[in-house]
Amino acid sequence: MAQKRKTHAEEFKARVAVEAIKGVRTLSELSAAHGVHPTVIAH
């Protein structure tokens, strides 16, 4: 059976986006911390 895609709250998306824009951590570090693929953060 196919896995269902995760849906994230708008607050979660905004928090991760702000962290990515600040550049404090790399995409790999952010993805590991938040449990998402780096490509999701980069797009």
Backbone as numpy.savetxt, mean C-alpha at the origin, in Angstrom:
# Nx Ny Nz CAx CAy CAz Cx Cy Cz
-10.91 -22.44 -6.16 -11.75 -21.27 -6.16 -10.86 -20.01 -6.16
-11.24 -19.02 -6.92 -10.47 -17.79 -7.03 -10.56 -16.98 -5.75
-9.45 -16.31 -5.43 -9.45 -15.47 -4.23 -10.12 -14.13 -4.54
-10.81 -13.61 -3.55 -11.46 -12.31 -3.70 -10.43 -11.21 -3.42
-10.50 -10.15 -4.19 -9.58 -9.03 -3.98 -9.85 -8.34 -2.65
-8.79 -7.85 -2.05 -8.94 -7.09 -0.81 -9.46 -5.70 -1.14
-10.30 -5.18 -0.29 -10.72 -3.79 -0.41 -10.21 -3.05 0.82
-9.70 -1.87 0.58 -9.12 -1.08 1.67 -9.92 0.20 1.86
-9.99 0.64 3.09 -10.69 1.87 3.42 -9.93 3.07 2.84
-10.68 4.12 2.58 -10.07 5.34 2.02 -8.98 5.88 2.94
-9.18 5.78 4.25 -8.19 6.28 5.21 -6.88 5.50 5.07
-6.98 4.19 4.88 -5.80 3.35 4.71 -5.04 3.76 3.45
-5.77 3.94 2.36 -5.16 4.32 1.09 -4.45 5.67 1.21
-5.11 6.61 1.87 -4.53 7.94 2.04 -3.27 7.89 2.89
-3.32 7.11 3.96 -2.17 7.01 4.87 -0.96 6.42 4.13
-1.18 5.36 3.36 -0.09 4.73 2.61 0.43 5.67 1.54
-0.46 6.37 0.86 -0.05 7.31 -0.19 0.81 8.44 0.38
0.41 8.97 1.52 1.18 10.05 2.14 2.57 9.55 2.54
2.63 8.35 3.09 3.93 7.78 3.46 4.81 7.60 2.23
4.22 7.16 1.12 4.99 6.97 -0.11 5.49 8.29 -0.66
4.66 9.32 -0.60 5.04 10.63 -1.11 6.15 11.25 -0.26
6.07 11.07 1.05 7.11 11.62 1.93 8.47 11.01 1.64
8.49 9.74 1.21 9.75 9.09 0.86 10.58 8.67 2.05
9.96 8.55 3.22 10.70 8.15 4.41 11.12 6.68 4.30
10.24 5.85 3.72 10.53 4.43 3.54 10.45 4.08 2.06
11.12 3.00 1.68 11.07 2.54 0.30 9.73 1.86 0.04
9.42 1.64 -1.24 8.18 0.94 -1.59 8.17 -0.47 -1.00
9.31 -1.13 -0.99 9.39 -2.48 -0.42 9.08 -2.46 1.07
9.60 -1.49 1.77 9.34 -1.38 3.21 7.87 -1.07 3.47
7.31 -0.16 2.70 5.89 0.20 2.85 4.99 -1.00 2.56
5.30 -1.73 1.50 4.45 -2.86 1.14 4.51 -3.95 2.20
5.68 -4.19 2.76 5.81 -5.19 3.82 5.07 -4.74 5.08
5.14 -3.48 5.40 4.51 -2.97 6.61 2.99 -2.99 6.51
2.46 -2.77 5.30 1.02 -2.66 5.13 0.38 -3.88 4.49
1.19 -4.84 4.08 0.65 -6.08 3.51 0.06 -5.94 2.13
0.62 -5.06 1.32 0.17 -4.92 -0.06 1.37 -5.05 -1.00
1.11 -5.32 -2.26 2.18 -5.47 -3.25 2.74 -4.09 -3.59
4.05 -3.99 -3.82 4.65 -2.68 -4.16 4.02 -2.01 -5.37
3.57 -2.79 -6.33 2.94 -2.22 -7.52 1.66 -1.49 -7.16
0.95 -1.96 -6.16 -0.29 -1.30 -5.74 0.01 0.10 -5.21
1.11 0.24 -4.50 1.48 1.54 -3.94 1.99 2.47 -5.05
2.73 1.93 -5.99 3.35 2.75 -7.03 2.33 3.32 -8.01
1.17 2.70 -8.13 0.19 3.18 -9.11 -0.82 3.98 -8.46
